[in-house]
Amino acid sequence: MKLLGFAFLSFILFGQANARADWKTDWEEVLRESKKEGRLNFYASNYTQEPLLDGFKKEYPWIKPVVVNDTGTNLGTRILAESRASRFVADLYSSGADSNYALLHKGKLLESFKSTLILPEVLDESRWLDGRHVYVDDDQDQIFVYIATPSGGSVSYNEKQVNPKEFKSFWDFLNPKWRGKIVSQRINEAGIGGVLQFYYYNPELGPEWIRRLYTTMDVALGDSRLIVNWLATGKYSLCIACRGIDKAKAQGLPVDEFDGRVWKEGQKLTMGGGTISFIKGAPHPNAAKVFINWFLSRKGQILLQSWPDLNGSFPPNSRRIDIPKDMLRPENRLIEGRKYFDVSRPEYSDLAPIFKLAKEITAEREKIESKK
């Protein structure tokens, strides 16, 4: 029996040693091949500030990251067009979940992201929120989520026209006093899917809240960046899915986001543009794997948390829990015991019914307008 026990222990230890050796062998091979490639084409709408890229280049100086910045919808559409023309340019894509899912995943333009994870500290799911890696797609394989920042639900207000203490629930937006005073990003654009996702799947709001808001409150629609100006000038009092509120506030404009931490429906955990995917046909696949493993490491995620995004918003909260959070604003830190609604969970990943609802609402709004 002692011999059997010793043999079994030896087998386990041998297996563990082999596993450790395997990842090292794989990583060394990826590093070798990445030196031949020497470049990374990264399409991103967020979180590619110079300090973060400088950190990567310092560690892997032979890889030149070439970053293309634009809105998630524009970048996703560009990748689709390049693929149809058999031009494979992008290696990685980082943006909001809706464009990643609706454009690239649905378009079958993504490779397995899970297969690119090599470093043990990245593979170790105990280092991540709720002890697991989160993927947006149904297969739990292609669209990795690296951010979980508490959010007020992407709603903001004009400080001169609104007393935020009047709001304790999202249902307060349906108060008749706000009819004609609300503006929103266009609901038929891919970029708003992640915002509507929270309202749609939250059991205390749901499709009924969305429908009533956009059909009974005379909500104006516009470009997500332009409507910030409308809010700041007082043309509208409330805004849904305004982009760059933090930047506008820092410039002295009278705008702010609602603090939804104590609202009845709970606080949204937003991905905030924090999903990343590996493009099919990537011309620099090994350089992409090096970046992925560095970016999701402690070093990469600490740098991510240290700098604002491209819209000037404050640093996001990484889903890694083994890194310090003291560089974050207090409202961007997760508080134990607080009610959160994590929209990145796979059961909330399907945006198709949301856009179907948006199409129905658009048609209903057109009928209302035609009768005026």
N, C-alpha and C positions, 0 to 999 in steps of 0.2 A: 504493500500500500504506500509506503514511504517513497519507493521508487516511482510509482505511478504519479504521486503528488509532485515529486521533483520534476518528472518528465512533463507534466501538465504546466507547471510554473515556467519551465524552460521554454515550452512552446509559446506561452503568452508573452514572455519577455522577448523571445526571438521575433514574434510577430510585431510587437511594439517597436523594436529596433528597426525592423524592415520598413515599417510605416514611416518612421522618422527619416530613414535613409531615402525612401522613395520621394518624399517631398523635397528633400535637399537636391536630389538628382534632377527632379523636374524643374526646380527653381534655377539651378545652374544652367540647364539647357535653355530655359526661357531667357535668362540674362545673356547667354552667348548669342542667341538668335536676335535679340533686341539690339545688340551692338551692330549687327549687320544691317538692320532696318534703320536705326538712327533717327527715327522721327515718329511722332504721334499726332494724328489729326483728331482733335477733340471739338465736337460741336456741343455748345453749352449755352444755356440762357441764364445760368446762375453759378455762383461759387467758383469762379476761375480768376480770382484776383491775383495780382502779381506776387504778393508774399507767399501764397500757397504754391504757385507754380515755381517760384524761386526755391522753395523747400524741396520740391521734387527734383529740380535740375541740379541742386547741390548734391543730392544723394546719387543721382543717375545722370551724370553730365553728358553721357554719350547720346541721350535721347533728347531731341528738340521738340518740345510741345508746340504745335501750331493750333491756336484756338480760334474758332469761328463763333462769334457771339451774335445772337439775334433772339427774337421771341421763340418760344417752344414750337408754336404752330408753324412759323416760317422755316425753322430748321428742320422740323419733321417733314414738311412738304418738300424741302430741298433734297433731303435724303431719298425720299420717294422718287423724285424726278431723276436724280442721279442713278438710282438703281434701274429705272426703266430704260435709261440710256446706256446701261451696262458700264457706267462710270462709278467705280467703287472708291470713294474718297474718305468718308468718315470712318474712324475706328471706334470711337465711343460717342455716346450721346447722353447728356445730362440735362434734364429739364423737369417739368411737371409730369405727373403720372398720366394725365389725360392724353397729352400728345404722344407720350411714349407708348401708351396702350392702344389708343384709338388709331393712330397713324402707323406706327412701326410694328407693334405686336400683331395687330389685325392685318397689316400688310405683309406679314411673314418675312420681315427684314431683320429679325434678331436671332443671334446665336445664343446658346446656353451661357448665361452669365455665371451660374453656379460652378460650372466646370473651370472657370478662370481663377477661382479662389485656391491659393496654394499655401500661403504662409499659415502656420498653426495658429498664430494670434488672431488672424482674420477668420479662420475656420471655426474657432472656438466660440460657439453660440452663447455660452454663459457670460460672455463679455458684452452682450447686446441686450437691449431692452426686452423684458419679458423672457429672456433666455432663448431667443430665437432670431434667426435671420428672417426678414420680411420681404416677400416679393409680391408685386401687384398683380401679375398675370395669373391666370387660372392654373397653369402648370407649376407655379411656384419655382420658376427656373430662369426667367429672362429679365425681369425688371426689378432691380434691387433698390430697396428704400433705405436711405442712410440718415434721414432726418425725422425727428418727432418733436416739433416745437409747439408748445401750447399757443392757441390762437383764439382771438375773439370771434372767429367765424367769418373773417374777411369783411367785416362791416366797420365803417368809419363815419365820422360826423364833422360838421362845421362847429367849432367851439363857440362862435358868436350866436349861433342859432339853436343849439341843442344843449340841454342839461343831461349829461349821461346818466345821472342818478335816477332819471325817470324810467330807465330801461332795466328790467329784471328778467326779461324773457324775449326770445325772438318774436313771439306773438305780439309784442308791443309795437312792432313795425307796422302792424295792420290797424293801428289806431287811426281813425279818420283824420286826425289833425295833421298827419304826415302825407295825406294823399296829394300827389303832384309835387312832392318835395324830395322824392327819392330818385337817385340815378344808379344805374348798374351797367356793368360790362354787358355787351350783347350776349344773350343767352344761347345763340346758335353758333358761337365760336368755341373751338376746342379748348381754349385757355380757361374757360369758366367751369369746365366739367368738375375739376377738383374742388371748387367752391360749392357748387350745387350738390356734390356728393355727400357732404356733411348734412345738409338739409334733407336730402332725399332719403337717406338711410337711417337718420336719427328717428327712432320710434315716436318721439315727442313732437316731431315736426312733419316729416314725410312729404309726399307729393302734394297733399292738400295745401300745406303752407306755401309751397312754391307757386302753385297755381293761383291761389288767392292773392299773393303778393303781386304777381306780374299781370294779373287781369283785373284787379279791383282797386289798385292803388296808384294808377296812372304813372307807373315807373318809367322814367326816360332811359333810353339805352344809348351807349356810345363806346368809343375806344377806351380800353382800360387805363391808358395813360392820360388821355385827354380829359376824362371825367374827373381826375384829380383837380385839375384847374377849375372845373365847374363847381366842385365842392369848395375849394379854397376861396373863390370869388363870391360864394353865397348864392349862386344860381340854384343850387340844391343844398338841402340840409343833411341828407343821409346818403351814403354810398355803399354799394355792394361790389366787391372785387375791384376796388381802386388799387392801382399799383403805385408804389413809391411814396406811401404816406409818411414813413419815417423820414425820408429825404426832404419831403415838402415841409414837414414840421421843423426839421433842423434849419431850414431856410427862413423860419419865422412866420410861415403861413398858418392860419388858424384852423388846422385840421388835426385830428387824432383818431386812433383806433379805439373802439370800445374795449373795456376790460371785462371780458365775459367769464372771468374765473368763477363768479358766484351766480351766474345765470342759471335759470331753472333746468335748461336742457343740457347742461354740462359744457365742458370746454373741448373744443376740437383739438386733436393732435394733428397738426398739419405736416404734410410732406414738404410744403413750401418750395417746390421745384427740386426737391432732393431725391430724385430717382436717377438711376444710371443704367445704361444698357450697352451691350456689345454688338456692334453692327455686323450683319452677315456680309462676307466678302471683304472684311477689313483688310486694307493693304499692309498694315503694320500690327498684326495680331499679337506678337510677342511684346512689343513696346506697350501695347494696350494692357496686356496682363501685368506687366511691371507696374504701370500706373495704378491699375485697379488695386493691386495688393498693397502698394504704398499708400494710396488714398484712404483705404479702409483700415489701415494700421493705426495704432495709437498716435504716431507722429502726424499722419495725414489728417486724422479727425480732430486732433488738438488744433492744428493750423486752420482747419475749416471753421472751428468755433471761435477763432480769434479775429476774424475779419468780416465786415459787412458784405452782403451780396452786391451784385451789380446794380441793383435798384437803390442802394443806399440803406437797405433795411438792416437792422441790427443782427449780429451773428446768430445763427440757428443752433438748436440743440441737437447734437449728434445722437443717434440711437446707441452708440457705444456708451456703456455705463462705467467703464473702468478708466475714465479720463476725468480730469478736474472740470468743474462747471462754474468756477468762480469768475471766469471772464464773461459769463452770460449775464444779461439783465435779470433781476429777480423774477420778472414775469415770464421769462423764457425758460425757467427751470421747472422741472417736474416736482410736484409736491405730493408726498405720500398721503393717501387718503382722500385726495381730491377726485372729483368725478370727471373723467376724460372719455372722449369718444374717438377712438383711433380709426380713422378712415382708411388706413393702409392695410387693414385686415383683408384677407382674400375674399371674404363673403361680401365685401363692399366694392370689389374691384370692377365690376361690370358697369360701365358708363352708358351702355346702349339704351337702357330704359330711361336714363336721365335725358339723353338727347332726343329720344322719342317724345318725352314729355315736353321738352323745350320746343320741338317742332309743332306740337299740338297747341302750345301756348302762343307761339308766334302767329299761327293761323287764327286763333281766337282773338288776339290783339288786332290783327288786320281787319277782322269783321267789326270789332268795336270802333275802330278808326273810320271805317267806311260809312258808319251810321251817323257820325258826328257832322 
